Amino acid sequence: MDTFKAFINSPIGPKTTHFWGPVANWGFVVSGLLDSKKPPEKISTNMTATLCFYSMLFMRFAWMVNPRNYLLLACHTSNVCVQANLLYRKKSYEWKMQALKDAENL
């Protein structure tokens, strides 16, 4: 019980934004995972790249803030991985479609 009480009252516990901010940001990761089932032509390159860049910036913030926010770091690291995967799928699809167009034009 003392351990639980210590967590509740800690500087990164559920009484702070150091806890609830990362919890809310897991929505980006869940959304990206759900987007992985979409066809590649439906993936927005601009939005996916923006989310990837945003999470890279906040990874640094999570590492530099005092106390270090490992929950936020894990959240944004996961989001960078998910968004990078989506970008890879989108770009692979675009390159494949371009190669098919080029082959038809020959």
C-alpha positions as CSV (number, residue, x, y, z in Angstrom):
1,M,0.0,0.0,0.0
2,D,2.9,2.4,0.7
3,T,4.4,1.8,-2.7
4,F,1.1,2.6,-4.4
5,K,0.7,5.7,-2.2
6,A,4.3,6.8,-3.1
7,F,3.5,6.4,-6.8
8,I,0.3,8.4,-6.5
9,N,2.1,11.3,-4.8
10,S,5.3,11.1,-6.9
11,P,6.4,13.9,-9.3
12,I,5.4,11.7,-12.2
13,G,2.3,10.1,-10.7
14,P,-1.3,10.4,-11.8
15,K,-1.7,13.8,-10.1
16,T,0.5,15.4,-12.7
17,T,0.6,16.2,-16.4
18,H,3.8,14.0,-16.5
19,F,1.4,11.1,-16.3
20,W,-1.8,12.2,-18.1
21,G,0.0,13.8,-21.1
22,P,1.7,10.5,-22.2
23,V,-1.5,8.6,-21.5
24,A,-3.4,10.8,-23.9
25,N,-0.6,10.7,-26.5
26,W,-1.0,6.9,-26.7
27,G,-4.0,7.8,-28.9
28,F,-1.5,8.7,-31.7
29,V,0.0,5.3,-31.5
30,V,-3.3,3.5,-31.5
31,S,-4.5,5.7,-34.4
32,G,-1.3,4.8,-36.4
33,L,-1.8,1.1,-35.7
34,L,-5.3,1.3,-37.0
35,D,-4.1,3.2,-40.1
36,S,-1.8,0.3,-40.8
37,K,-4.8,-1.6,-42.0
38,K,-5.7,1.1,-44.5
39,P,-4.7,0.8,-48.2
40,P,-1.5,2.8,-48.8
41,E,-3.2,5.3,-51.2
42,K,-5.3,6.5,-48.2
43,I,-2.3,7.4,-46.0
44,S,-1.5,11.1,-45.9
45,T,2.2,11.7,-46.5
46,N,2.1,15.2,-45.0
47,M,0.2,14.2,-41.8
48,T,2.3,11.1,-41.2
49,A,5.6,12.9,-41.7
50,T,4.4,15.7,-39.4
51,L,3.4,13.2,-36.6
52,C,6.8,11.5,-37.0
53,F,8.7,14.8,-36.7
54,Y,6.4,15.9,-33.7
55,S,7.2,12.7,-31.9
56,M,10.9,13.0,-32.5
57,L,10.8,16.5,-30.9
58,F,8.9,15.3,-27.9
59,M,11.2,12.3,-27.5
60,R,14.0,14.8,-26.8
61,F,11.7,16.8,-24.5
62,A,10.8,13.7,-22.5
63,W,14.5,12.9,-22.1
64,M,15.5,16.4,-21.1
65,V,12.7,17.3,-18.7
66,N,13.3,16.9,-15.0
67,P,12.2,14.4,-13.8
68,R,12.7,12.3,-16.9
69,N,9.4,11.2,-18.3
70,Y,10.0,7.6,-19.5
71,L,6.3,7.1,-20.2
72,L,6.3,10.0,-22.6
73,L,9.5,8.8,-24.2
74,A,8.1,5.3,-24.7
75,C,4.9,6.7,-26.2
76,H,6.7,8.9,-28.7
77,T,9.3,6.3,-29.5
78,S,6.4,3.9,-30.4
79,N,4.7,6.6,-32.4
80,V,7.9,7.3,-34.5
81,C,8.1,3.6,-35.3
82,V,4.4,3.4,-36.3
83,Q,4.5,6.6,-38.4
84,A,7.8,5.6,-40.0
85,N,6.2,2.3,-41.0
86,L,3.2,4.1,-42.5
87,L,5.6,6.5,-44.4
88,Y,7.5,3.5,-45.7
89,R,4.3,1.8,-46.9
90,K,3.1,5.0,-48.6
91,K,6.4,5.7,-50.4
92,S,6.8,2.1,-51.5
93,Y,3.3,2.2,-53.0
94,E,4.1,5.5,-54.8
95,W,7.4,4.2,-56.1
96,K,5.8,1.0,-57.3
97,M,3.0,2.9,-59.1
98,Q,5.5,5.2,-60.7
99,A,7.5,2.3,-61.9
100,L,4.4,0.7,-63.4
101,K,3.5,4.0,-65.2
102,D,7.1,4.3,-66.5
103,A,7.0,0.7,-67.8
104,E,3.7,1.4,-69.6
105,N,5.1,4.4,-71.3
106,L,8.1,2.5,-72.7
